[in-house]
Amino acid sequence: MLRRIIFPLCLIFLVGCTQAPPVALAPTGPIIPVAEAAGMVAPTPPPLTPTLLLPTPTPVEPTRIPTPAPPRVGLQVGHLNADELPDELARFRTSTGARYNDVTEAELNADIARRVQVLLEAEGVLVDLLPATIPPSYAADAFITIHADGSNGTAARGWKVATPWRASRASQQLLAAVAASYGPATGLPEDVGGITVNMRGYYAFNNRRHTHAIARTTPAIIIETGFMTNAADRAVLFGQPDRVARGIAEGILTYLAQRDPHDSAALLPPELPNLRVSADGAVMRVAPNDEARRITNLEPGQRIFALDQRDGWYQIFARDYPSAPGWVRADQVEVSTEPFPFPTTTNP
């Protein structure tokens, strides 16, 4: 029974597995779109818009912000190499300053100035260490001339700092910064009222008269660090010079940090006329008011040098009364076109 079934199945299998004859494909023609074949008009495709070709961008160099130049400070060692001063300053060649035993003022000033230099340079400040002779029209962000006092006695003591006569706002700011730091740093007292005419009229400040002087726009001060002839002052000046240097350097750094380097107007000293006493004479007083103590009477025609102007008064320096400046009423003087006769070696 099984054999009868298998045999027909084999026949079926053999017949179904024979290869079918190949199917002949009709020849193909061009492909006709369906729409056209149906009698429809194909829509016109939109024109191709050419792609906009942008130029290759040129690399832009980044804006270079210039690195600000470091500030420059001039430190003058008072009386150093005074014998080498130029002819215009020949009268100061014998000015050697104070002394204590074998130590000269120039030696003390040099030691302090070098210590100040180290402190400033550590903060990135450029420092010029200058002798008694100043380069013509010396320009810097600050100029400090370092001195020490002396006296015939031993009682006088203390420090003091002053600006030129016609002080710019920058010079006044420099003075305020150094004055605020020096006393606390050293512990020395201020010599109140001790500022002299020679300090404010210091030769290196006087660019109106001397070639070897600071530029008109250089902020400047003079400091008397203390009295070499006083034991208490000397203990600090000689025994603790780093405190002295720190007091000066901290004031300078404070000024440099607070100033506006773009405020050129702050660098300009006030412009004031030369004056002559009017025909009726003038009264020179200690303050700008009629109740202030009288210093002296000024003769008609006497030439005077204006230092400041305030509320109808001039602060003046009178050559015939050089010990201190004073004040005169503006209506007691008149403008003079003649230059002020500063003292000279031939016309003291």
Beta strands, then each sheet from edge to edge (+ up, - down):
strand 1: 72-77
strand 2: 99-100
strand 3: 103-104
strand 4: 126-130
strand 5: 142-149
strand 6: 160-162
strand 7: 220-227
strand 8: 274-277
strand 9: 282-285
strand 10: 294-298
strand 11: 303-310
strand 12: 313-318
strand 13: 321-329
strand 14: 333-336
sheet 1: 4+ 1+ 5+ 7+ 6-
sheet 2: 2+ 3-
sheet 3: 13+ 12- 11+ 8- 14+
sheet 4: 9+ 10-
end
